[in-house]
Amino acid sequence: MAKFCPSMMCVDFSRLAQEIKNLEQAGADMFHIDVMDGSFVPNFALGTEDIKAIGKLASIPYDVHLMVSAPDNYIEQFATLGCSIIYVHAEAPVHLHRTLMRIRASGSRVGVALNPGTPLSVLEDVLADIDVVMMMSVDPGFAGQAFIPGAIDKIQRLAAMIKARGLTTEIAVDGAISPDIVEKLAKQVSYFILGTAGLFNDKAHYSQSIARLRALAN
């Protein structure tokens, strides 16, 4: 059953406690926390103090998406903060396998994010060591971008690769996730990261948006 994960960079941090309460009551399954360093992506986003605040208020799990140039410097720190999945970009570490083993040893689940222009081949020799592959359907760094159509075929090819190898690796997708995209990818994707396209668009209450997406997925 698909899980719906609001992107916390889209919430109103001036009323964080109420936002978290509203999202949890609306049926959110997991909070998605983006960390950006201004180097790997041309933007800055959430940091350790933000994660601590979310952790104190949340009653559901939260993951962290490290859009940073040197993820190995922070893995243990974010695991200590209670992040259930730690996503690193396949493009960032010098030694990807070593980085994945550090996440595994930290006690968090192992996540790998893949940029739109990065081929699936980079995962071939580490796929069995990954719990969740997160496919980026926009170029990372900014909310409000348009969905890159090629991500659909890429996710389908990844799902086929996982099935052919008999693995239990799950798939997440992040970037411009609209109701239409949820419906198209419901059979392949376990985690939908929700931003402005599907949740934070002021057109419906959180509970109505998540209920609609869940109905499309299930």
C-alpha positions in Angstrom: 0.0 0.0 0.0 1.4 3.4 -1.0 2.5 5.8 1.6 2.1 9.6 1.3 4.9 11.8 2.7 4.5 15.5 2.9 7.6 17.5 2.1 8.3 19.6 5.2 10.1 22.4 3.2 6.6 23.3 2.0 4.9 23.8 5.4 4.5 27.1 7.3 7.3 26.9 9.9 5.8 29.8 11.8 3.0 27.4 12.8 4.9 24.2 12.7 3.0 22.4 15.5 -0.4 23.1 13.9 0.9 22.1 10.5 2.2 18.7 11.8 -1.0 18.1 13.7 -3.1 18.9 10.6 -1.0 16.7 8.3 -1.1 13.8 10.8 -4.9 14.0 11.2 -5.2 14.2 7.4 -3.5 10.8 7.1 0.1 11.5 6.3 2.2 8.4 6.6 5.7 9.9 7.0 7.3 13.4 6.9 9.9 14.0 4.3 12.7 16.4 5.3 14.9 18.0 2.6 18.4 19.1 3.6 20.3 21.2 1.1 23.8 22.7 1.4 23.9 25.2 -1.4 26.6 23.2 -3.1 25.1 19.9 -4.3 22.0 21.9 -5.2 21.7 25.7 -5.7 19.6 26.2 -2.7 19.6 25.9 1.1 16.9 24.1 3.1 16.3 22.4 6.4 18.9 21.6 9.0 19.4 19.7 12.3 17.5 22.2 14.4 14.5 21.9 12.1 14.6 18.1 12.3 14.8 18.3 16.1 11.7 20.5 16.2 9.8 18.1 13.8 11.0 15.1 15.9 9.6 16.6 19.1 6.2 17.3 17.5 5.7 14.3 15.2 4.0 11.0 16.1 4.7 9.5 12.7 8.1 8.6 11.2 10.2 11.0 9.2 13.0 10.5 6.7 15.8 12.8 5.5 16.8 13.5 2.0 20.5 14.7 2.0 21.0 16.9 -1.0 24.6 17.6 0.1 28.0 17.2 -1.4 29.6 15.2 1.4 26.8 13.1 2.9 29.2 10.8 4.8 29.9 13.7 7.2 26.4 13.7 8.5 25.0 10.1 8.4 25.4 9.3 12.1 24.2 12.7 13.1 20.9 12.3 11.2 20.5 8.7 12.4 20.8 10.0 15.9 18.0 12.5 15.2 15.6 9.6 14.5 15.4 9.7 10.7 13.9 6.4 9.7 15.2 6.5 6.2 18.4 8.4 5.1 18.5 9.1 1.4 21.8 10.0 -0.2 22.3 10.9 -3.8 24.0 8.3 -5.9 25.9 11.2 -7.5 27.4 12.6 -4.3 29.6 10.1 -2.4 33.0 9.1 -3.8 32.4 5.5 -2.6 28.7 4.9 -2.8 28.8 1.3 -1.3 30.8 2.5 1.7 28.2 5.3 2.3 25.3 2.8 2.1 27.0 0.6 4.6 27.4 3.5 7.0 23.7 4.2 6.8 23.0 0.5 7.5 25.3 0.5 10.5 23.7 3.7 11.8 20.4 1.9 12.3 18.4 3.9 9.7 17.0 2.3 6.5 19.2 2.8 3.4 17.8 5.2 0.8 19.4 6.3 -2.5 18.1 9.2 -4.6 18.7 9.3 -8.3 18.7 12.6 -10.4 16.7 12.7 -13.6 19.8 12.6 -15.7 21.5 9.8 -13.9 21.2 6.3 -15.5 19.8 3.3 -13.6 23.1 1.5 -14.3 24.8 3.2 -11.3 22.6 1.1 -9.0 23.3 -2.3 -10.6 26.0 -3.4 -8.2 24.5 -1.9 -5.0 20.7 -2.5 -5.5 20.6 -5.4 -3.1 22.0 -3.1 -0.4 19.3 -0.5 -0.8 15.9 -0.4 1.0 14.4 2.4 -0.9 15.3 4.0 -4.3 13.9 7.5 -4.6 13.6 8.6 -8.2 13.7 12.4 -8.7 11.1 13.5 -11.2 12.4 17.1 -11.1 15.9 18.4 -10.9 16.5 18.7 -7.1 16.7 22.0 -5.3 13.4 23.9 -5.7 9.7 23.3 -5.2 7.2 24.1 -7.8 8.9 22.6 -10.9 7.2 20.7 -13.6 7.3 16.8 -13.6 9.8 15.3 -16.0 7.8 12.8 -18.1 10.8 10.4 -18.6 10.6 9.6 -14.9 7.6 7.3 -15.5 9.5 5.0 -17.9 12.5 5.1 -15.6 10.5 4.0 -12.6 8.9 1.2 -14.6 12.4 0.0 -15.7 13.6 0.2 -12.1 10.6 -1.8 -10.9 11.4 -4.5 -13.5 15.0 -4.6 -12.5 14.0 -5.1 -8.8 11.5 -7.8 -9.8 14.0 -9.6 -12.0 16.5 -9.9 -9.2 13.9 -11.0 -6.6 14.6 -8.1 -4.3 12.3 -6.3 -1.9 13.7 -2.8 -2.6 11.0 -0.2 -2.6 10.6 2.8 -4.8 9.8 6.4 -3.9 9.2 9.3 -6.2 9.9 13.0 -5.5 9.0 16.0 -7.6 5.7 17.5 -8.9 3.6 14.6 -7.7 0.0 15.3 -8.9 -3.0 13.1 -8.7 -2.4 12.1 -12.3 1.1 10.9 -11.5 0.0 9.0 -8.4 -2.6 7.1 -10.6 0.0 6.3 -13.3 2.6 5.0 -10.8 0.5 3.4 -8.1 1.6 -0.1 -9.1 5.3 0.6 -8.8 5.8 3.2 -6.1 5.6 2.7 -2.4 6.4 6.3 -1.2 5.0 9.4 -2.9 6.7 12.7 -1.7 4.1 15.4 -1.7 4.8 19.1 -2.4 2.9 21.9 -4.0 1.6 19.8 -6.9 -0.4 17.3 -4.9 -0.9 18.7 -1.4 0.4 22.3 -0.6 -1.6 24.0 -3.3 -4.3 25.7 -1.2 -7.1 24.2 -3.3 -8.3 21.7 -0.8 -7.8 20.8 2.9 -5.0 18.4 3.6 -7.3 15.6 4.5 -9.2 15.9 1.2 -6.0 16.0 -0.8 -4.5 12.9 0.9 -7.8 11.0 0.7 -8.1 11.6 -3.0 -4.5 10.5 -3.6 -4.9 7.4 -1.5 -8.0 6.5 -3.4 -6.2 6.8 -6.7 -3.3 4.7 -5.5 -5.2 1.9 -3.8 
